[in-house]
C-alpha cells in the first residue's frame, strides 16, 4: 500500500471535511470520492495552469503536466492562513500534497 492509499484507507473518512494543500493534478483525496474535500494553494487554479504552461524551466527539466488535469483551487492563500481561512468551518484533516519539495532544508 502506498502512502496515498494509506491516507485514504486509514486516516480520512468519506464525509470528513478535508483540506488538501498543493493538489496540482493528482490530489490524494478526489472530490468525487470525498465530497467535503477542498483544495488550497498559493496560486489560483488558473495561475497554476499558467505556471505549468511551456516555459524555459519546464523545457530544461522535462517536466510535463497535463494542464487540463490540474484541479480547481478552493482557497488561495491570501497573505496568511489566518486571513485565508477566517470564518471557514474547521477541517477534520489537512493533507500536504506536492509540498515537501518546497520546504527549505
Rosetta constraint file for C-alpha pairs under 8 A:
AtomPair CA 1 CA 5 HARMONIC 5.97 0.50
AtomPair CA 1 CA 6 HARMONIC 6.38 0.50
AtomPair CA 2 CA 6 HARMONIC 6.20 0.50
AtomPair CA 3 CA 7 HARMONIC 6.17 0.50
AtomPair CA 4 CA 8 HARMONIC 6.40 0.50
AtomPair CA 4 CA 28 HARMONIC 5.85 0.50
AtomPair CA 5 CA 9 HARMONIC 5.82 0.50
AtomPair CA 6 CA 10 HARMONIC 5.58 0.50
AtomPair CA 6 CA 11 HARMONIC 7.15 0.50
AtomPair CA 7 CA 11 HARMONIC 4.87 0.50
AtomPair CA 7 CA 12 HARMONIC 6.39 0.50
AtomPair CA 7 CA 28 HARMONIC 7.94 0.50
AtomPair CA 8 CA 12 HARMONIC 5.62 0.50
AtomPair CA 8 CA 13 HARMONIC 7.40 0.50
AtomPair CA 8 CA 28 HARMONIC 7.63 0.50
AtomPair CA 8 CA 29 HARMONIC 7.05 0.50
AtomPair CA 9 CA 13 HARMONIC 7.94 0.50
AtomPair CA 12 CA 16 HARMONIC 6.53 0.50
AtomPair CA 12 CA 18 HARMONIC 7.95 0.50
AtomPair CA 12 CA 93 HARMONIC 6.98 0.50
AtomPair CA 13 CA 34 HARMONIC 7.96 0.50
AtomPair CA 14 CA 33 HARMONIC 6.86 0.50
AtomPair CA 14 CA 34 HARMONIC 5.08 0.50
AtomPair CA 14 CA 35 HARMONIC 7.43 0.50
AtomPair CA 15 CA 34 HARMONIC 6.29 0.50
AtomPair CA 15 CA 35 HARMONIC 6.72 0.50
AtomPair CA 15 CA 36 HARMONIC 6.19 0.50
AtomPair CA 16 CA 34 HARMONIC 7.52 0.50
AtomPair CA 16 CA 36 HARMONIC 6.28 0.50
AtomPair CA 16 CA 37 HARMONIC 7.60 0.50
AtomPair CA 16 CA 91 HARMONIC 7.61 0.50
AtomPair CA 16 CA 92 HARMONIC 5.77 0.50
AtomPair CA 16 CA 93 HARMONIC 7.31 0.50
AtomPair CA 17 CA 36 HARMONIC 4.87 0.50
AtomPair CA 17 CA 37 HARMONIC 5.79 0.50
AtomPair CA 17 CA 38 HARMONIC 7.76 0.50
AtomPair CA 17 CA 90 HARMONIC 7.75 0.50
AtomPair CA 17 CA 91 HARMONIC 4.87 0.50
AtomPair CA 17 CA 92 HARMONIC 5.16 0.50
AtomPair CA 17 CA 93 HARMONIC 6.65 0.50
AtomPair CA 18 CA 36 HARMONIC 6.26 0.50
AtomPair CA 18 CA 37 HARMONIC 4.53 0.50
AtomPair CA 18 CA 38 HARMONIC 6.11 0.50
AtomPair CA 18 CA 91 HARMONIC 5.60 0.50
AtomPair CA 18 CA 92 HARMONIC 5.92 0.50
AtomPair CA 18 CA 93 HARMONIC 4.90 0.50
AtomPair CA 18 CA 94 HARMONIC 5.80 0.50
AtomPair CA 18 CA 95 HARMONIC 7.47 0.50
AtomPair CA 19 CA 37 HARMONIC 5.88 0.50
AtomPair CA 19 CA 38 HARMONIC 4.93 0.50
AtomPair CA 19 CA 39 HARMONIC 5.73 0.50
AtomPair CA 19 CA 40 HARMONIC 7.03 0.50
AtomPair CA 19 CA 91 HARMONIC 6.49 0.50
AtomPair CA 19 CA 93 HARMONIC 6.37 0.50
AtomPair CA 19 CA 94 HARMONIC 4.76 0.50
AtomPair CA 19 CA 95 HARMONIC 6.19 0.50
AtomPair CA 20 CA 27 HARMONIC 7.52 0.50
AtomPair CA 20 CA 28 HARMONIC 7.75 0.50
AtomPair CA 20 CA 29 HARMONIC 7.64 0.50
AtomPair CA 20 CA 37 HARMONIC 7.35 0.50
AtomPair CA 20 CA 38 HARMONIC 6.28 0.50
AtomPair CA 20 CA 39 HARMONIC 4.93 0.50
AtomPair CA 20 CA 40 HARMONIC 6.16 0.50
AtomPair CA 20 CA 94 HARMONIC 5.73 0.50
AtomPair CA 20 CA 95 HARMONIC 4.52 0.50
AtomPair CA 20 CA 96 HARMONIC 5.80 0.50
AtomPair CA 20 CA 97 HARMONIC 6.74 0.50
AtomPair CA 21 CA 39 HARMONIC 5.86 0.50
AtomPair CA 21 CA 40 HARMONIC 4.71 0.50
AtomPair CA 21 CA 41 HARMONIC 5.61 0.50
AtomPair CA 21 CA 94 HARMONIC 7.61 0.50
AtomPair CA 21 CA 95 HARMONIC 6.17 0.50
AtomPair CA 21 CA 96 HARMONIC 4.92 0.50
AtomPair CA 21 CA 97 HARMONIC 5.89 0.50
AtomPair CA 21 CA 98 HARMONIC 7.76 0.50
AtomPair CA 21 CA 99 HARMONIC 7.41 0.50
AtomPair CA 22 CA 27 HARMONIC 7.97 0.50
AtomPair CA 22 CA 39 HARMONIC 7.24 0.50
AtomPair CA 22 CA 40 HARMONIC 6.23 0.50
AtomPair CA 22 CA 41 HARMONIC 5.19 0.50
AtomPair CA 22 CA 96 HARMONIC 6.54 0.50
AtomPair CA 22 CA 97 HARMONIC 5.24 0.50
AtomPair CA 22 CA 98 HARMONIC 5.31 0.50
AtomPair CA 22 CA 99 HARMONIC 6.16 0.50
AtomPair CA 23 CA 27 HARMONIC 4.39 0.50
AtomPair CA 23 CA 28 HARMONIC 7.20 0.50
AtomPair CA 23 CA 39 HARMONIC 6.68 0.50
AtomPair CA 23 CA 40 HARMONIC 7.67 0.50
AtomPair CA 23 CA 41 HARMONIC 7.86 0.50
AtomPair CA 23 CA 71 HARMONIC 7.11 0.50
AtomPair CA 23 CA 97 HARMONIC 5.58 0.50
AtomPair CA 23 CA 98 HARMONIC 6.44 0.50
AtomPair CA 24 CA 48 HARMONIC 7.67 0.50
AtomPair CA 24 CA 70 HARMONIC 5.29 0.50
AtomPair CA 24 CA 71 HARMONIC 6.17 0.50
AtomPair CA 24 CA 98 HARMONIC 7.23 0.50
AtomPair CA 25 CA 65 HARMONIC 7.65 0.50
AtomPair CA 25 CA 66 HARMONIC 7.69 0.50
AtomPair CA 25 CA 67 HARMONIC 7.97 0.50
AtomPair CA 25 CA 69 HARMONIC 5.11 0.50
AtomPair CA 25 CA 70 HARMONIC 3.93 0.50
AtomPair CA 25 CA 71 HARMONIC 5.63 0.50
AtomPair CA 26 CA 69 HARMONIC 7.90 0.50
AtomPair CA 26 CA 70 HARMONIC 7.53 0.50
AtomPair CA 26 CA 71 HARMONIC 7.94 0.50
AtomPair CA 27 CA 71 HARMONIC 7.91 0.50
AtomPair CA 27 CA 97 HARMONIC 7.10 0.50
AtomPair CA 28 CA 95 HARMONIC 7.99 0.50
AtomPair CA 28 CA 97 HARMONIC 7.09 0.50
AtomPair CA 29 CA 33 HARMONIC 7.24 0.50
AtomPair CA 29 CA 34 HARMONIC 6.35 0.50
AtomPair CA 29 CA 37 HARMONIC 6.88 0.50
AtomPair CA 30 CA 34 HARMONIC 5.90 0.50
AtomPair CA 30 CA 35 HARMONIC 7.98 0.50
AtomPair CA 30 CA 37 HARMONIC 7.14 0.50
AtomPair CA 31 CA 35 HARMONIC 4.90 0.50
AtomPair CA 31 CA 36 HARMONIC 6.99 0.50
AtomPair CA 31 CA 37 HARMONIC 5.62 0.50
AtomPair CA 31 CA 38 HARMONIC 7.64 0.50
AtomPair CA 38 CA 73 HARMONIC 7.67 0.50
AtomPair CA 38 CA 74 HARMONIC 5.99 0.50
AtomPair CA 38 CA 75 HARMONIC 7.78 0.50
AtomPair CA 39 CA 72 HARMONIC 7.43 0.50
AtomPair CA 39 CA 73 HARMONIC 5.13 0.50
AtomPair CA 39 CA 74 HARMONIC 5.22 0.50
AtomPair CA 39 CA 75 HARMONIC 6.38 0.50
AtomPair CA 40 CA 73 HARMONIC 5.49 0.50
AtomPair CA 40 CA 74 HARMONIC 5.83 0.50
AtomPair CA 40 CA 75 HARMONIC 4.59 0.50
AtomPair CA 40 CA 76 HARMONIC 5.67 0.50
AtomPair CA 40 CA 77 HARMONIC 7.04 0.50
AtomPair CA 41 CA 73 HARMONIC 6.68 0.50
AtomPair CA 41 CA 75 HARMONIC 6.71 0.50
AtomPair CA 41 CA 76 HARMONIC 5.29 0.50
AtomPair CA 41 CA 77 HARMONIC 6.12 0.50
AtomPair CA 42 CA 76 HARMONIC 5.42 0.50
AtomPair CA 42 CA 77 HARMONIC 4.97 0.50
AtomPair CA 42 CA 78 HARMONIC 7.64 0.50
AtomPair CA 43 CA 47 HARMONIC 5.64 0.50
AtomPair CA 43 CA 48 HARMONIC 5.96 0.50
AtomPair CA 43 CA 73 HARMONIC 7.92 0.50
AtomPair CA 43 CA 76 HARMONIC 5.71 0.50
AtomPair CA 43 CA 77 HARMONIC 7.32 0.50
AtomPair CA 44 CA 48 HARMONIC 6.17 0.50
AtomPair CA 44 CA 72 HARMONIC 7.43 0.50
AtomPair CA 44 CA 73 HARMONIC 5.66 0.50
AtomPair CA 44 CA 75 HARMONIC 7.84 0.50
AtomPair CA 44 CA 76 HARMONIC 5.75 0.50
AtomPair CA 45 CA 49 HARMONIC 6.21 0.50
AtomPair CA 45 CA 70 HARMONIC 7.16 0.50
AtomPair CA 45 CA 71 HARMONIC 6.54 0.50
AtomPair CA 45 CA 72 HARMONIC 4.77 0.50
AtomPair CA 45 CA 73 HARMONIC 5.09 0.50
AtomPair CA 46 CA 50 HARMONIC 6.31 0.50
AtomPair CA 46 CA 72 HARMONIC 7.82 0.50
AtomPair CA 47 CA 51 HARMONIC 6.18 0.50
AtomPair CA 48 CA 52 HARMONIC 6.37 0.50
AtomPair CA 48 CA 70 HARMONIC 7.77 0.50
AtomPair CA 49 CA 53 HARMONIC 6.20 0.50
AtomPair CA 49 CA 67 HARMONIC 5.73 0.50
AtomPair CA 49 CA 70 HARMONIC 6.84 0.50
AtomPair CA 52 CA 58 HARMONIC 7.45 0.50
AtomPair CA 52 CA 64 HARMONIC 7.88 0.50
AtomPair CA 52 CA 65 HARMONIC 6.62 0.50
AtomPair CA 52 CA 67 HARMONIC 6.91 0.50
AtomPair CA 53 CA 67 HARMONIC 7.13 0.50
AtomPair CA 54 CA 58 HARMONIC 6.32 0.50
AtomPair CA 54 CA 59 HARMONIC 6.87 0.50
AtomPair CA 55 CA 59 HARMONIC 6.14 0.50
AtomPair CA 56 CA 60 HARMONIC 6.09 0.50
AtomPair CA 57 CA 61 HARMONIC 6.22 0.50
AtomPair CA 58 CA 62 HARMONIC 5.73 0.50
AtomPair CA 58 CA 63 HARMONIC 5.18 0.50
AtomPair CA 58 CA 64 HARMONIC 7.22 0.50
AtomPair CA 59 CA 63 HARMONIC 7.00 0.50
AtomPair CA 65 CA 69 HARMONIC 7.90 0.50
AtomPair CA 66 CA 70 HARMONIC 7.13 0.50
AtomPair CA 75 CA 84 HARMONIC 7.05 0.50
AtomPair CA 75 CA 85 HARMONIC 7.97 0.50
AtomPair CA 76 CA 84 HARMONIC 7.17 0.50
AtomPair CA 77 CA 81 HARMONIC 6.29 0.50
AtomPair CA 77 CA 84 HARMONIC 5.54 0.50
AtomPair CA 78 CA 83 HARMONIC 6.62 0.50
AtomPair CA 78 CA 84 HARMONIC 5.36 0.50
AtomPair CA 79 CA 83 HARMONIC 6.98 0.50
AtomPair CA 79 CA 84 HARMONIC 7.49 0.50
AtomPair CA 80 CA 84 HARMONIC 6.25 0.50
AtomPair CA 81 CA 85 HARMONIC 5.99 0.50
AtomPair CA 82 CA 86 HARMONIC 5.74 0.50
AtomPair CA 96 CA 100 HARMONIC 7.77 0.50
AtomPair CA 99 CA 103 HARMONIC 7.00 0.50
